[in-house]
Structures are given as C-alpha cells and as structure tokens.
Amino acid sequence: MKKLIIISIIFLSINHIQAQPDTNIFNSITTFFQQNNYEKLSNQFAQTLDLSIEDIDGTYGKEQATVLIKAFLKKNKTSSIILKHQGASNERTHYAVYALKSDKKAWSVYVLLGKDSKIIQLQIEE
C-alpha cells in the first residue's frame, strides 16, 4: 500500500511539473517584440490561434498569423515592451499582459499559452 501511495505522489508531482510553462517563454516573447522578430515570435504560435490586431480579429493558421504579425511589426516598430502581469487559469493555460509602445502608438498585448506552451491567443489592442 505504501508503494502505491508513493508512486501516486511521484506521478502527480511529475504531472504538475509538466503542466508548468517554461517560465522563460514570456521573457522570450518580450525579447521577440523588442527585436521586432516576427519569425521567432511565430515559432511560438500553435497551429491555429485566435488573433486580434487592431481591426483584424479571427482564428488563423500559423502561417497566416505570421504574415499578419509581420505586417504589424513592420508598420509599428517596437520602442518598448514591458511584461505587466502573468498568471495561470484552472485549465493549465498561462497568460501574460504586456504594455507595448512604438513611436506612434501604445497597445496592450495579451498572450494566452495552451497546455503545450504554444500561443493560442494573441490580442494587440490600443
């Protein structure tokens, strides 16, 4: 009986550890925006994601979302980005909220990571 309890505790501990995102992912996303590096940012996209950028709003495949974020970053070079808040939901998804600025405008950026630590939702709003 003790072996069963110990195995159960180990299994639950490993499962909990795997559910945690790579804590550096949000720091990496910050760096990718700072560098206007749409390629590395899009490497973090899930195969489909909900994308909202100014007047664009919908569910897109990874390739189409890459084209849209490329256009946004080309038009709006990042002058600063600050990670304001991050957290997790009950469904083992993780999120972060950033303050993004260019020479022209300021935005709030919301990033939602799925269970596999890939971006499943990206919102960039003024």
N, CA, C and O atoms as a MOPAC input file, in Angstrom:
PM7 MOZYME 1SCF
protein

 N      0.82600 1    -1.19500 1     0.00000 1
 C      0.00000 1     0.00000 1     0.00000 1
 C      0.86800 1     1.25500 1     0.00000 1
 O      0.56000 1     2.22700 1    -0.69000 1
 N      1.96400 1     1.23400 1     0.78300 1
 C      2.84500 1     2.39200 1     0.83800 1
 C      3.45900 1     2.66200 1    -0.52700 1
 O      3.60800 1     3.81700 1    -0.92500 1
 N      3.81800 1     1.60200 1    -1.24500 1
 C      4.40600 1     1.76000 1    -2.58000 1
 C      3.40500 1     2.43400 1    -3.51800 1
 O      3.77800 1     3.30400 1    -4.30400 1
 N      2.15400 1     2.03800 1    -3.43500 1
 C      1.12600 1     2.62800 1    -4.28700 1
 C      0.96400 1     4.11700 1    -3.99100 1
 O      0.82800 1     4.92100 1    -4.91400 1
 N      0.97700 1     4.48100 1    -2.73600 1
 C      0.84900 1     5.89000 1    -2.34000 1
 C      2.06000 1     6.67700 1    -2.82900 1
 O      1.91300 1     7.77300 1    -3.37100 1
 N      3.24400 1     6.13000 1    -2.64300 1
 C      4.45900 1     6.81600 1    -3.07600 1
 C      4.46600 1     6.98600 1    -4.59000 1
 O      4.79800 1     8.06100 1    -5.09000 1
 N      4.10400 1     5.94100 1    -5.32300 1
 C      4.05100 1     6.03200 1    -6.79400 1
 C      3.02900 1     7.07700 1    -7.21400 1
 O      3.27800 1     7.85000 1    -8.13800 1
 N      1.88400 1     7.10800 1    -6.54500 1
 C      0.85200 1     8.10000 1    -6.87800 1
 C      1.35500 1     9.52000 1    -6.64400 1
 O      1.11900 1    10.40800 1    -7.46300 1
 N      2.04300 1     9.73400 1    -5.53500 1
 C      2.58200 1    11.06000 1    -5.23100 1
 C      3.61000 1    11.47200 1    -6.27300 1
 O      3.59800 1    12.61000 1    -6.74300 1
 N      4.49600 1    10.55700 1    -6.63400 1
 C      5.51200 1    10.85600 1    -7.65500 1
 C      4.84400 1    11.17800 1    -8.98600 1
 O      5.21800 1    12.14700 1    -9.64600 1
 N      3.85700 1    10.37500 1    -9.39000 1
 C      3.16000 1    10.61800 1   -10.65600 1
 C      2.48200 1    11.97500 1   -10.65600 1
 O      2.58900 1    12.71800 1   -11.63200 1
 N      1.78800 1    12.31100 1    -9.58100 1
 C      1.10300 1    13.60600 1    -9.50800 1
 C      2.10100 1    14.74900 1    -9.51400 1
 O      1.83700 1    15.79200 1   -10.11300 1
 N      3.23900 1    14.57700 1    -8.86100 1
 C      4.26900 1    15.62200 1    -8.84700 1
 C      4.83700 1    15.84300 1   -10.23000 1
 O      5.00900 1    16.98700 1   -10.65000 1
 N      5.13200 1    14.77400 1   -10.94600 1
 C      5.67100 1    14.88400 1   -12.30500 1
 C      4.64500 1    15.52100 1   -13.21600 1
 O      4.99000 1    16.38900 1   -14.01800 1
 N      3.39900 1    15.11400 1   -13.11400 1
 C      2.33900 1    15.67500 1   -13.93700 1
 C      2.19600 1    17.16700 1   -13.66100 1
 O      1.99600 1    17.94600 1   -14.59300 1
 N      2.29400 1    17.57600 1   -12.41000 1
 C      2.18900 1    19.00400 1   -12.05900 1
 C      3.37700 1    19.78000 1   -12.62100 1
 O      3.20300 1    20.88800 1   -13.12800 1
 N      4.55900 1    19.22400 1   -12.54000 1
 C      5.74500 1    19.89200 1   -13.08200 1
 C      5.61700 1    20.06700 1   -14.58200 1
 O      5.95400 1    21.13000 1   -15.10400 1
 N      5.14000 1    19.05500 1   -15.29000 1
 C      4.99200 1    19.15200 1   -16.73500 1
 C      3.93800 1    20.17600 1   -17.13100 1
 O      4.00800 1    20.73700 1   -18.22400 1
 N      2.97100 1    20.42800 1   -16.26800 1
 C      1.90300 1    21.37600 1   -16.58700 1
 C      2.37600 1    22.82300 1   -16.49700 1
 O      1.71200 1    23.72200 1   -17.01200 1
 N      3.51800 1    23.05800 1   -15.84700 1
 C      4.03700 1    24.41300 1   -15.72800 1
 C      4.68500 1    24.83600 1   -17.04000 1
 O      5.39600 1    24.04300 1   -17.65600 1
 N      4.45300 1    26.07200 1   -17.47900 1
 C      5.08200 1    26.50600 1   -18.72000 1
 C      6.55400 1    26.79800 1   -18.49000 1
 O      7.00600 1    26.98200 1   -17.36000 1
 N      7.26300 1    26.83400 1   -19.55400 1
 C      8.64000 1    27.29200 1   -19.47000 1
 C      8.55600 1    28.76300 1   -19.07000 1
 O      8.07700 1    29.59100 1   -19.84500 1
 N      9.01700 1    29.08900 1   -17.87400 1
 C      8.86100 1    30.46300 1   -17.37900 1
 C      9.60000 1    31.47000 1   -18.25200 1
 O      9.29400 1    32.66100 1   -18.21900 1
 N     10.55000 1    31.01000 1   -19.01600 1
 C     11.28200 1    31.90500 1   -19.90400 1
 C     10.50100 1    32.24900 1   -21.16600 1
 O     10.89600 1    33.15200 1   -21.90400 1
 N      9.40600 1    31.55200 1   -21.42800 1
 C      8.65500 1    31.81100 1   -22.66600 1
 C      8.16100 1    33.24900 1   -22.70000 1
 O      8.21700 1    33.88900 1   -23.75000 1
 N      7.68000 1    33.77200 1   -21.57800 1
 C      7.18400 1    35.14100 1   -21.56800 1
 C      8.33800 1    36.13200 1   -21.72000 1
 O      8.17300 1    37.18100 1   -22.34300 1
 N      9.49200 1    35.81100 1   -21.16300 1
 C     10.66800 1    36.65500 1   -21.37600 1
 C     11.11500 1    36.60500 1   -22.83600 1
 O     11.52900 1    37.61700 1   -23.40100 1
 N     11.02800 1    35.42700 1   -23.43700 1
 C     11.37700 1    35.28800 1   -24.86200 1
 C     10.43400 1    36.10400 1   -25.72900 1
 O     10.87000 1    36.77600 1   -26.66400 1
 N      9.15200 1    36.04900 1   -25.42400 1
 C      8.16500 1    36.82800 1   -26.18900 1
 C      8.48500 1    38.31700 1   -26.07900 1
 O      8.39000 1    39.04900 1   -27.06400 1
 N      8.86100 1    38.76100 1   -24.88700 1
 C      9.27000 1    40.15800 1   -24.69800 1
 C     10.43100 1    40.49300 1   -25.62900 1
 O     10.40600 1    41.51200 1   -26.31900 1
 N     11.43800 1    39.64100 1   -25.64600 1
 C     12.61300 1    39.85900 1   -26.49900 1
 C     12.23400 1    39.87600 1   -27.97400 1
 O     12.72800 1    40.71800 1   -28.72300 1
 N     11.37600 1    38.97200 1   -28.40100 1
 C     10.98000 1    38.91500 1   -29.81000 1
 C     10.27300 1    40.20000 1   -30.24000 1
 O     10.50700 1    40.70400 1   -31.33800 1
 N      9.40200 1    40.72900 1   -29.36700 1
 C      8.75700 1    42.01100 1   -29.67900 1
 C      9.78400 1    43.13900 1   -29.69900 1
 O      9.74100 1    43.99000 1   -30.58700 1
 N     10.70700 1    43.16000 1   -28.73500 1
 C     11.73500 1    44.21300 1   -28.69400 1
 C     12.54900 1    44.22200 1   -29.98400 1
 O     12.90900 1    45.28100 1   -30.49700 1
 N     12.83100 1    43.04100 1   -30.49400 1
 C     13.64800 1    42.90800 1   -31.70200 1
 C     12.81500 1    42.97500 1   -32.97900 1
 O     13.36000 1    42.88400 1   -34.07900 1
 N     11.49200 1    43.13400 1   -32.84100 1
 C     10.57700 1    43.08200 1   -33.98800 1
 C     10.79700 1    41.80700 1   -34.78500 1
 O     10.73000 1    41.81900 1   -36.01400 1
 N     11.05900 1    40.71200 1   -34.09100 1
 C     11.39100 1    39.44500 1   -34.72800 1
 C     10.13700 1    38.57900 1   -34.85000 1
 O      9.84600 1    37.75200 1   -33.98700 1
 N      9.40700 1    38.79100 1   -35.93800 1
 C      8.16700 1    38.06300 1   -36.14800 1
 C      8.41300 1    36.56700 1   -36.36200 1
 O      7.55700 1    35.74700 1   -36.02800 1
 N      9.58200 1    36.20300 1   -36.91800 1
 C      9.86300 1    34.78200 1   -37.18400 1
 C      9.96800 1    33.99300 1   -35.87600 1
 O      9.34100 1    32.94400 1   -35.72900 1
 N     10.75500 1    34.49700 1   -34.93600 1
 C     10.89300 1    33.79700 1   -33.65800 1
 C      9.59300 1    33.84100 1   -32.86600 1
 O      9.24000 1    32.87200 1   -32.19400 1
 N      8.88100 1    34.96200 1   -32.94200 1
 C      7.58900 1    35.05300 1   -32.27100 1
 C      6.62600 1    34.01500 1   -32.83600 1
 O      5.93300 1    33.32800 1   -32.08600 1
 N      6.58700 1    33.90600 1   -34.15600 1
 C      5.65700 1    32.96400 1   -34.77600 1
 C      6.04500 1    31.50800 1   -34.52400 1
 O      5.20000 1    30.62000 1   -34.63800 1
 N      7.30400 1    31.25100 1   -34.18500 1
 C      7.69600 1    29.89100 1   -33.80400 1
 C      6.99200 1    29.45500 1   -32.52400 1
 O      6.90100 1    28.26100 1   -32.23800 1
 N      6.49900 1    30.41300 1   -31.76200 1
 C      5.77900 1    30.11300 1   -30.52000 1
 C      4.27600 1    29.94000 1   -30.75500 1
 O      3.54800 1    29.60500 1   -29.82000 1
 N      3.79500 1    30.16400 1   -31.99200 1
 C      2.37800 1    30.02700 1   -32.30000 1
 C      1.96800 1    28.55700 1   -32.34800 1
 O      2.73000 1    27.70300 1   -32.80100 1
 N      0.74700 1    28.27400 1   -31.87300 1
 C      0.13500 1    26.96500 1   -32.08100 1
 C     -0.23100 1    26.86700 1   -33.56900 1
 O     -0.13300 1    27.85900 1   -34.29100 1
 N     -0.64300 1    25.70500 1   -34.02300 1
 C     -1.00400 1    25.52800 1   -35.43200 1
 C     -2.18200 1    26.41000 1   -35.83900 1
 O     -2.26000 1    26.84300 1   -36.98900 1
 N     -3.09100 1    26.68000 1   -34.91500 1
 C     -4.15200 1    27.67800 1   -35.11700 1
 C     -4.22000 1    28.51200 1   -33.84500 1
 O     -3.99500 1    28.01300 1   -32.74200 1
 N     -4.53700 1    29.79700 1   -34.02200 1
 C     -4.64200 1    30.67600 1   -32.86700 1
 C     -5.65000 1    31.77500 1   -33.13000 1
 O     -5.91500 1    32.14500 1   -34.27400 1
 N     -6.20200 1    32.28500 1   -32.04800 1
 C     -7.09300 1    33.43500 1   -32.12800 1
 C     -6.20700 1    34.66400 1   -32.12900 1
 O     -5.37400 1    34.84800 1   -31.24200 1
 N     -6.39800 1    35.50700 1   -33.14300 1
 C     -5.54700 1    36.67600 1   -33.32100 1
 C     -6.41100 1    37.91600 1   -33.45100 1
 O     -7.35700 1    37.95500 1   -34.23700 1
 N     -6.06900 1    38.92100 1   -32.67100 1
 C     -6.76300 1    40.19800 1   -32.73000 1
 C     -5.70300 1    41.29800 1   -32.73800 1
 O     -5.01100 1    41.52400 1   -31.74600 1
 N     -5.59300 1    41.97800 1   -33.88700 1
 C     -4.65700 1    43.09200 1   -34.03000 1
 C     -5.42800 1    44.23700 1   -34.65400 1
 O     -5.80400 1    44.18900 1   -35.82500 1
 N     -5.65900 1    45.27000 1   -33.85200 1
 C     -6.41500 1    46.43700 1   -34.29600 1
 C     -7.72600 1    46.00000 1   -34.94900 1
 O     -8.61700 1    45.53300 1   -34.23900 1
 N     -7.88500 1    46.12900 1   -36.26800 1
 C     -9.15900 1    45.78600 1   -36.91100 1
 C     -9.20500 1    44.34400 1   -37.43000 1
 O    -10.18700 1    43.95700 1   -38.06300 1
 N     -8.18600 1    43.56100 1   -37.18000 1
 C     -8.14300 1    42.15500 1   -37.58400 1
 C     -8.55700 1    41.31800 1   -36.38500 1
 O     -8.01800 1    41.48700 1   -35.29100 1
 N     -9.51400 1    40.41400 1   -36.58700 1
 C     -9.97500 1    39.58100 1   -35.48300 1
 C    -10.50400 1    38.27300 1   -36.03600 1
 O    -11.46000 1    38.26300 1   -36.81100 1
 N     -9.88300 1    37.16500 1   -35.63800 1
 C    -10.35400 1    35.87000 1   -36.10200 1
 C     -9.42200 1    34.75500 1   -35.67900 1
 O     -8.45600 1    34.96400 1   -34.94500 1
 N     -9.73700 1    33.56700 1   -36.16000 1
 C     -8.90900 1    32.39500 1   -35.92500 1
 C     -8.12200 1    32.12800 1   -37.19300 1
 O     -8.69200 1    32.02000 1   -38.27800 1
 N     -6.80500 1    32.02100 1   -37.05100 1
 C     -5.91800 1    31.89500 1   -38.20300 1
 C     -4.96000 1    30.72500 1   -38.03100 1
 O     -4.62500 1    30.33500 1   -36.91300 1
 N     -4.52900 1    30.17600 1   -39.15700 1
 C     -3.46900 1    29.19300 1   -39.13700 1
 C     -2.15600 1    29.88500 1   -38.82400 1
 O     -2.04500 1    31.10500 1   -38.93700 1
 N     -1.17300 1    29.11100 1   -38.43700 1
 C      0.12300 1    29.64000 1   -38.03500 1
 C      0.75200 1    30.50200 1   -39.13300 1
 O      1.28900 1    31.57200 1   -38.84500 1
 N      0.69200 1    30.04800 1   -40.38500 1
 C      1.31700 1    30.78700 1   -41.48600 1
 C      0.63400 1    32.12300 1   -41.73000 1
 O      1.30100 1    33.14000 1   -41.91800 1
 N     -0.68600 1    32.12500 1   -41.72800 1
 C     -1.42000 1    33.37400 1   -41.95800 1
 C     -1.21300 1    34.34200 1   -40.78700 1
 O     -1.06800 1    35.54700 1   -40.99300 1
 N     -1.19900 1    33.81200 1   -39.56100 1
 C     -0.95500 1    34.66300 1   -38.39600 1
 C      0.44800 1    35.26800 1   -38.45200 1
 O      0.65900 1    36.40100 1   -38.02000 1
 N      1.40000 1    34.51100 1   -38.98200 1
 C      2.77100 1    35.01400 1   -39.13100 1
 C      2.80400 1    36.20100 1   -40.08400 1
 O      3.48100 1    37.19300 1   -39.81400 1
 N      2.08700 1    36.10900 1   -41.18600 1
 C      2.03000 1    37.21200 1   -42.15500 1
 C      1.41900 1    38.45500 1   -41.50100 1
 O      1.89100 1    39.57000 1   -41.72400 1
 N      0.38400 1    38.26700 1   -40.70700 1
 C     -0.28600 1    39.39400 1   -40.06400 1
 C      0.58200 1    40.04900 1   -38.99400 1
 O      0.62100 1    41.27600 1   -38.90300 1
 N      1.27400 1    39.25700 1   -38.18600 1
 C      2.14400 1    39.84700 1   -37.15600 1
 C      3.35900 1    40.50400 1   -37.80300 1
 O      3.86200 1    41.50700 1   -37.29700 1
 N      3.82800 1    39.95400 1   -38.90000 1
 C      4.94700 1    40.56800 1   -39.64200 1
 C      4.54600 1    41.96000 1   -40.11500 1
 O      5.30300 1    42.91700 1   -39.94800 1
 N      3.36000 1    42.07500 1   -40.70200 1
 C      2.88200 1    43.37300 1   -41.19000 1
 C      2.72800 1    44.37000 1   -40.03500 1
 O      3.08200 1    45.54200 1   -40.16700 1
 N      2.19900 1    43.89600 1   -38.91000 1
 C      2.02700 1    44.78100 1   -37.76000 1
 C      3.37400 1    45.29000 1   -37.25800 1
 O      3.53500 1    46.48900 1   -37.03400 1
 N      4.33900 1    44.39700 1   -37.08000 1
 C      5.63800 1    44.79700 1   -36.54500 1
 C      6.43900 1    45.64200 1   -37.53400 1
 O      7.23600 1    46.48800 1   -37.12900 1
 N      6.22800 1    45.41400 1   -38.81500 1
 C      6.91600 1    46.23900 1   -39.82600 1
 C      6.37900 1    47.67000 1   -39.78200 1
 O      7.13800 1    48.63200 1   -39.90500 1
 N      5.07700 1    47.79700 1   -39.60700 1
 C      4.42600 1    49.10700 1   -39.57300 1
 C      4.64200 1    49.82100 1   -38.23000 1
 O      4.67200 1    51.05000 1   -38.17300 1
 N      4.78900 1    49.04900 1   -37.16400 1
 C      4.86900 1    49.60300 1   -35.81000 1
 C      6.10300 1    49.05100 1   -35.09700 1
 O      6.00000 1    48.09900 1   -34.32300 1
 N      7.24500 1    49.63500 1   -35.35000 1
 C      8.48700 1    49.19000 1   -34.71700 1
 C      8.38800 1    49.38600 1   -33.20500 1
 O      8.02100 1    50.46200 1   -32.73100 1
 N      8.71200 1    48.35700 1   -32.47100 1
 C      8.63500 1    48.40800 1   -31.01400 1
 C      9.70600 1    49.33200 1   -30.44500 1
 O     10.89400 1    49.17800 1   -30.72900 1
 N      9.26400 1    50.29600 1   -29.63400 1
 C     10.23800 1    51.12800 1   -28.92000 1
 C     10.40300 1    50.62700 1   -27.48500 1
 O     11.47300 1    50.77700 1   -26.89400 1
 N      9.33800 1    50.02700 1   -26.91800 1
 C      9.45000 1    49.40300 1   -25.60000 1
 C      8.32300 1    48.39700 1   -25.40200 1
 O      7.23500 1    48.52800 1   -25.96300 1
 N      8.61500 1    47.40600 1   -24.59800 1
 C      7.58600 1    46.44200 1   -24.19100 1
 C      7.90300 1    46.01800 1   -22.76300 1
 O      9.04500 1    45.70600 1   -22.42700 1
 N      6.86600 1    46.01500 1   -21.93100 1
 C      7.02800 1    45.68200 1   -20.52100 1
 C      6.02300 1    44.59400 1   -20.15900 1
 O      4.83300 1    44.71800 1   -20.44800 1
 N      6.50300 1    43.54100 1   -19.53200 1
 C      5.63200 1    42.49700 1   -19.02000 1
 C      4.97400 1    43.02500 1   -17.75200 1
 O      5.64700 1    43.25200 1   -16.74600 1
 N      3.66000 1    43.22000 1   -17.79800 1
 C      2.93400 1    43.81700 1   -16.67600 1
 C      2.41100 1    42.77300 1   -15.69200 1
 O      2.41900 1    42.98900 1   -14.48000 1
 N      1.95600 1    41.63600 1   -16.22900 1
 C      1.31500 1    40.63200 1   -15.37600 1
 C      1.34000 1    39.29100 1   -16.07600 1
 O      1.25100 1    39.21600 1   -17.30200 1
 N      1.46300 1    38.23300 1   -15.29400 1
 C      1.31500 1    36.88900 1   -15.84200 1
 C      0.64700 1    36.00500 1   -14.81200 1
 O      0.71400 1    36.26800 1   -13.61100 1
 N     -0.00200 1    34.94800 1   -15.29300 1
 C     -0.71200 1    34.05700 1   -14.37700 1
 C     -1.14600 1    32.79600 1   -15.08500 1
 O     -0.72100 1    32.51200 1   -16.20500 1
 N     -2.00000 1    32.04000 1   -14.41200 1
 C     -2.47900 1    30.76500 1   -14.95100 1
 C     -3.96000 1    30.62300 1   -14.64800 1
 O     -4.47800 1    31.21200 1   -13.69900 1
 N     -4.63400 1    29.82300 1   -15.47800 1
 C     -6.04200 1    29.52800 1   -15.25600 1
 C     -6.17200 1    28.10300 1   -14.73000 1
 O     -5.18500 1    27.37300 1   -14.63600 1
 N     -7.36500 1    27.72500 1   -14.39800 1
 C     -7.61300 1    26.37400 1   -13.89200 1
 C     -7.38600 1    25.30200 1   -14.95400 1
 O     -7.17300 1    24.14100 1   -14.60600 1
 N     -7.42400 1    25.64900 1   -16.21200 1
 C     -7.28800 1    24.68400 1   -17.30200 1
 C     -5.83800 1    24.48100 1   -17.72100 1
 O     -5.57500 1    23.95500 1   -18.80200 1
 N     -4.91200 1    24.88500 1   -16.89200 1
 C     -3.48300 1    24.76900 1   -17.16300 1
 C     -3.03300 1    25.59400 1   -18.36100 1
 O     -2.05300 1    25.25900 1   -19.02600 1
 N     -3.74700 1    26.65500 1   -18.62300 1
 C     -3.27600 1    27.62700 1   -19.60900 1
 C     -2.61800 1    28.76700 1   -18.84600 1
 O     -2.95700 1    29.03000 1   -17.69200 1
 N     -1.69100 1    29.43000 1   -19.48600 1
 C     -0.95700 1    30.51900 1   -18.86200 1
 C     -1.08900 1    31.76100 1   -19.72900 1
 O     -1.19900 1    31.67000 1   -20.95100 1
 N     -1.07900 1    32.92200 1   -19.08300 1
 C     -1.26900 1    34.16300 1   -19.82400 1
 C     -0.29700 1    35.22900 1   -19.34000 1
 O      0.27100 1    35.14700 1   -18.25100 1
 N     -0.13000 1    36.22500 1   -20.19000 1
 C      0.68000 1    37.39000 1   -19.83600 1
 C      0.06100 1    38.62600 1   -20.47600 1
 O     -0.55100 1    38.55700 1   -21.54200 1
 N      0.23600 1    39.75400 1   -19.79900 1
 C     -0.22600 1    41.04400 1   -20.29700 1
 C      0.99500 1    41.95300 1   -20.37800 1
 O      1.75900 1    42.08200 1   -19.42100 1
 N      1.16200 1    42.57500 1   -21.53500 1
 C      2.29800 1    43.46000 1   -21.79200 1
 C      1.80400 1    44.85900 1   -22.13800 1
 O      0.67400 1    45.03200 1   -22.59500 1
 N      2.65800 1    45.85300 1   -21.91800 1
 C      2.44900 1    47.21000 1   -22.42300 1
 C      3.45700 1    47.38800 1   -23.55700 1
 O      4.66600 1    47.32400 1   -23.33600 1
 N      2.95700 1    47.60900 1   -24.75700 1
 C      3.78200 1    47.73400 1   -25.95700 1
 C      3.68700 1    49.15700 1   -26.48100 1
 O      2.59600 1    49.71900 1   -26.57400 1
 N      4.83100 1    49.73900 1   -26.82500 1
 C      4.84700 1    51.08700 1   -27.39300 1
 C      5.69200 1    51.10700 1   -28.65300 1
 O      6.70600 1    50.41900 1   -28.77500 1
 N      5.22600 1    51.93300 1   -29.58900 1
 C      6.02900 1    52.26400 1   -30.76400 1
 C      6.21400 1    53.77700 1   -30.74200 1
 O      5.81700 1    54.43900 1   -29.78400 1
 N      6.81200 1    54.32200 1   -31.79000 1
 C      6.95400 1    55.77700 1   -31.86200 1
 C      5.60000 1    56.46600 1   -32.00900 1
 O      5.45100 1    57.63600 1   -31.65600 1
 N      4.60600 1    55.72900 1   -32.53500 1
 C      3.31900 1    56.33300 1   -32.87700 1
 C      2.21400 1    56.05800 1   -31.86500 1
 O      1.40300 1    56.93800 1   -31.57500 1
 N      2.17500 1    54.81400 1   -31.31400 1
 C      1.03300 1    54.39800 1   -30.50500 1
 C      1.48000 1    53.53000 1   -29.33500 1
 O      2.64400 1    53.15000 1   -29.20800 1
 N      0.48900 1    53.23300 1   -28.48100 1
 C      0.69200 1    52.30500 1   -27.37700 1
 C     -0.41900 1    51.25400 1   -27.41800 1
 O     -1.56100 1    51.55300 1   -27.76600 1
 N     -0.06300 1    50.02300 1   -27.05700 1
 C     -1.01300 1    48.91700 1   -27.08000 1
 C     -0.90400 1    48.10700 1   -25.80900 1
 O      0.10600 1    48.13200 1   -25.10500 1
 N     -1.97000 1    47.39100 1   -25.54300 1
 C     -1.96600 1    46.35100 1   -24.53400 1
 C     -1.90700 1    45.03100 1   -25.30400 1
 O     -2.66200 1    44.82100 1   -26.25400 1
 N     -1.00500 1    44.14900 1   -24.88500 1
 C     -0.83400 1    42.86700 1   -25.56700 1
 C     -1.18100 1    41.76600 1   -24.57600 1
 O     -0.65100 1    41.71900 1   -23.46500 1
 N     -2.07800 1    40.88400 1   -24.99700 1
 C     -2.48800 1    39.74900 1   -24.18000 1
 C     -2.06800 1    38.47600 1   -24.90700 1
 O     -2.39200 1    38.28900 1   -26.08000 1
 N     -1.34700 1    37.60300 1   -24.20600 1
 C     -0.87100 1    36.34700 1   -24.77700 1
 C     -1.39200 1    35.20300 1   -23.91400 1
 O     -1.23200 1    35.21000 1   -22.69300 1
 N     -2.01700 1    34.22100 1   -24.56100 1
 C     -2.50800 1    33.03200 1   -23.87100 1
 C     -1.78500 1    31.81800 1   -24.42100 1
 O     -1.78100 1    31.57600 1   -25.62800 1
 N     -1.17300 1    31.05600 1   -23.52300 1
 C     -0.46700 1    29.83300 1   -23.90800 1
 C     -1.34400 1    28.62500 1   -23.60800 1
 O     -2.00300 1    28.56000 1   -22.57100 1
 N     -1.34100 1    27.67400 1   -24.52900 1
 C     -2.05500 1    26.42300 1   -24.31000 1
 C     -1.24500 1    25.49000 1   -23.42800 1
 O     -0.18800 1    25.85600 1   -22.91400 1
 N     -1.75000 1    24.29800 1   -23.26500 1
 C     -1.10400 1    23.30300 1   -22.40500 1
 C      0.29500 1    22.94900 1   -22.87900 1
 O      1.13300 1    22.53900 1   -22.07700 1
 N      0.56000 1    23.10100 1   -24.16900 1
 C      1.88400 1    22.77900 1   -24.71700 1
 C      2.80300 1    23.99900 1   -24.77200 1
 O      3.84700 1    23.96000 1   -25.42400 1
 N      2.42300 1    25.07600 1   -24.09200 1
 C      3.18700 1    26.33900 1   -24.02000 1
 C      3.32700 1    27.03000 1   -25.37400 1
 O      4.28000 1    27.77900 1   -25.58600 1
 N      2.40600 1    26.79200 1   -26.27900 1
 C      2.34900 1    27.49900 1   -27.55700 1
 C      1.26700 1    28.57200 1   -27.46500 1
 O      0.29000 1    28.41900 1   -26.73200 1
 N      1.44900 1    29.65500 1   -28.21100 1
 C      0.48800 1    30.76300 1   -28.18600 1
 C     -0.79100 1    30.33800 1   -28.89900 1
 O     -0.77400 1    30.01100 1   -30.08500 1
 N     -1.90300 1    30.34600 1   -28.15700 1
 C     -3.19700 1    30.00600 1   -28.74600 1
 C     -4.08600 1    31.24100 1   -28.90600 1
 O     -5.11000 1    31.19500 1   -29.58700 1
 N     -3.68100 1    32.34400 1   -28.26900 1
 C     -4.40800 1    33.60200 1   -28.42000 1
 C     -3.44400 1    34.76100 1   -28.27700 1
 O     -2.62500 1    34.79800 1   -27.35800 1
 N     -3.55000 1    35.70800 1   -29.19900 1
 C     -2.73200 1    36.90400 1   -29.18100 1
 C     -3.62000 1    38.09700 1   -29.51300 1
 O     -4.21100 1    38.16500 1   -30.59000 1
 N     -3.70800 1    39.04300 1   -28.56500 1
 C     -4.50000 1    40.24700 1   -28.77100 1
 C     -3.59700 1    41.45600 1   -28.61900 1
 O     -2.86700 1    41.58000 1   -27.63500 1
 N     -3.65100 1    42.34800 1   -29.60000 1
 C     -2.91800 1    43.60500 1   -29.53700 1
 C     -3.94300 1    44.71100 1   -29.73100 1
 O     -4.47900 1    44.89500 1   -30.82400 1
 N     -4.21100 1    45.45400 1   -28.63800 1
 C     -5.27200 1    46.46000 1   -28.65400 1
 C     -4.74400 1    47.80200 1   -28.16800 1
 O     -3.90600 1    47.86100 1   -27.26800 1
 N     -5.24100 1    48.87800 1   -28.77100 1
 C     -4.84800 1    50.23200 1   -28.33600 1
 C     -5.43800 1    50.53800 1   -26.98800 1
 O     -5.22300 1    51.62600 1   -26.45200 1

